[in-house]
């Protein structure tokens, strides 16, 4: 039987998240990681593998505590169209209150990951798919309950909302303005509003 690990794995992963988030994948060295995680290099490799494997674990930890938690919370507690609106409202609040302008770890990673890092690209693409799936399910549910127009294509609308989400996260890194971010989101959300019915005379 191997010796039990003498460190808190969750705390170590949180430290790795913060290190990668602050410096980016390429600029973060193993020395940076061992220092921030409080581990020796052999302990880090034994517990998490190489830098790429650790990054994937750190990204999964971040997603579990942020994006996935948010999607589940809204989808299970709010009416479908309201869930989408509230999702964007929270994202905008987080973006303008991000004093360090760290942005979203997931989006930052998508912008940085190189084409040859196929495993990391797969993790990122999978999460974007989860977000798109959330939008698609909410749109279809809203169409079913009559709060969103049936004429819009749920697949296309979900992809549009995903694109808007990524756009405002990038915009907020340089210009964390509520009016700018809400203005970018508003036209996309307007597609989910039921068209006004003409009054019959």
C-alpha positions in Angstrom: 0.0 0.0 0.0 1.4 3.4 -1.0 1.8 6.2 1.5 -1.2 8.6 1.7 -0.6 12.0 0.2 0.4 14.6 2.8 -1.2 17.6 1.1 -4.7 18.9 0.5 -5.4 18.1 -3.2 -8.3 20.5 -3.5 -6.2 23.4 -2.1 -3.3 22.5 -4.4 -5.6 22.5 -7.4 -7.0 25.9 -6.4 -3.5 27.2 -6.2 -2.8 25.8 -9.7 -5.9 27.5 -11.0 -4.8 30.8 -9.6 -1.3 30.4 -11.0 -2.4 29.5 -14.5 -5.1 32.1 -14.4 -2.7 34.9 -13.5 0.2 34.0 -15.9 -1.4 31.9 -18.6 -0.5 28.4 -19.7 2.7 29.1 -21.6 4.1 31.6 -19.2 3.6 29.4 -16.1 6.6 27.4 -15.3 6.8 24.2 -13.2 8.8 26.2 -10.7 5.9 28.7 -10.5 3.5 25.8 -9.9 5.5 24.0 -7.3 6.0 27.3 -5.4 2.3 28.3 -5.5 1.1 24.8 -4.7 3.6 24.2 -2.0 4.8 20.9 -3.5 8.1 19.5 -4.6 8.4 18.7 -8.3 8.3 14.9 -7.7 5.2 15.2 -5.6 3.5 17.4 -8.2 4.3 14.9 -11.0 3.2 12.0 -9.0 -0.1 13.6 -8.0 -1.1 15.4 -11.2 1.2 14.4 -14.0 2.9 16.9 -16.3 2.1 20.5 -16.9 -0.6 19.9 -19.5 -2.3 17.3 -17.4 -2.2 19.6 -14.4 -3.7 22.4 -16.5 -6.5 20.2 -17.6 -7.3 19.3 -14.0 -7.1 22.9 -12.9 -9.5 24.0 -15.7 -11.9 21.2 -14.8 -11.8 22.4 -11.1 -12.5 26.0 -12.2 -15.4 24.9 -14.4 -17.0 22.7 -11.6 -16.9 25.7 -9.2 -18.0 28.4 -11.7 -19.6 27.8 -15.1 -21.1 24.3 -14.5 -22.4 25.3 -11.1 -24.0 28.5 -12.6 -25.6 26.5 -15.5 -27.1 23.9 -13.2 -28.3 26.5 -10.7 -30.2 28.6 -13.2 -31.6 25.7 -15.3 -33.1 24.0 -12.2 -34.4 27.0 -10.4 -35.7 29.6 -13.0 -38.1 29.6 -15.9 -36.1 28.9 -19.1 -36.0 32.4 -20.6 -35.3 34.0 -17.3 -32.5 31.5 -16.8 -30.7 32.9 -19.9 -31.3 36.5 -18.9 -30.0 35.9 -15.3 -27.0 34.0 -16.6 -25.9 37.0 -18.7 -26.7 39.4 -15.8 -24.4 37.5 -13.5 -21.6 37.2 -16.1 -21.8 41.0 -16.6 -21.7 41.7 -12.9 -18.7 39.4 -12.5 -17.0 41.1 -15.5 -17.4 44.7 -14.3 -16.4 43.8 -10.7 -13.2 42.0 -11.8 -10.8 44.6 -10.5 -7.7 42.6 -11.6 -9.3 42.2 -15.0 -8.4 38.5 -15.0 -11.3 37.7 -17.2 -12.7 34.2 -17.5 -10.1 31.4 -17.1 -11.9 29.3 -19.7 -12.1 32.0 -22.4 -8.5 33.1 -21.6 -7.4 29.5 -22.1 -9.3 29.2 -25.4 -7.5 32.2 -26.7 -4.1 30.9 -25.7 -4.1 27.2 -26.3 -2.0 26.2 -29.3 -3.3 24.1 -32.2 -1.0 21.2 -31.2 -2.5 21.0 -27.7 -5.3 18.7 -28.7 -6.2 17.4 -25.3 -6.6 21.0 -23.9 -8.6 22.0 -27.0 -10.9 19.1 -26.4 -11.6 20.1 -22.8 -12.3 23.7 -23.8 -14.5 22.7 -26.8 -16.5 20.3 -24.5 -17.2 23.1 -22.1 -18.3 25.5 -24.8 -20.6 22.6 -25.9 -22.1 22.4 -22.4 -22.8 26.2 -22.4 -24.4 26.0 -25.9 -26.4 23.0 -24.7 -27.7 25.0 -21.8 -28.8 27.8 -24.1 -30.4 25.4 -26.5 -32.4 23.6 -23.8 -33.6 26.8 -22.3 -34.7 28.2 -25.7 -36.6 25.0 -26.6 -38.2 25.0 -23.2 -39.2 28.7 -23.6 -40.6 27.9 -27.0 -42.6 25.1 -25.4 -44.1 27.3 -22.7 -44.8 30.1 -25.1 -42.3 32.6 -23.7 -40.1 32.5 -26.7 -41.1 32.6 -30.4 -41.3 29.2 -32.1 -40.0 30.6 -35.3 -36.4 31.0 -34.2 -34.0 28.2 -34.8 -32.9 27.0 -31.3 -29.5 25.7 -32.6 -28.6 28.9 -34.3 -29.8 31.1 -31.4 -27.8 29.0 -28.9 -24.6 29.4 -31.0 -25.3 33.2 -31.2 -25.7 33.5 -27.5 -22.4 31.5 -27.0 -20.6 33.8 -29.4 -22.0 36.9 -27.5 -20.9 35.4 -24.2 -17.3 34.9 -25.4 -17.3 38.4 -26.9 -18.4 40.2 -23.8 -15.8 38.2 -21.7 -13.1 39.4 -24.0 -14.4 43.0 -24.2 -14.5 43.2 -20.4 -10.8 42.6 -20.1 -10.1 46.0 -21.7 -13.4 47.9 -21.2 -15.4 46.6 -18.2 -18.3 49.0 -18.9 -21.8 47.9 -17.9 -23.4 49.9 -20.7 -21.1 48.3 -23.3 -21.6 44.8 -22.2 -25.3 45.1 -21.7 -25.6 46.8 -25.1 -23.7 43.8 -26.7 -26.1 41.3 -25.1 -29.4 43.1 -25.5 -29.9 42.5 -29.3 -29.3 38.8 -28.9 -31.7 38.5 -25.9 -34.3 40.4 -27.9 -34.5 37.5 -30.3 -36.1 35.5 -27.4 -38.9 38.0 -26.9 -42.3 37.1 -28.3 -43.2 39.3 -31.3 -46.1 41.7 -30.7 -49.3 40.5 -32.1 -51.2 42.9 -34.4 -54.4 44.0 -32.8 -57.5 43.1 -34.8 -60.0 45.8 -35.6 
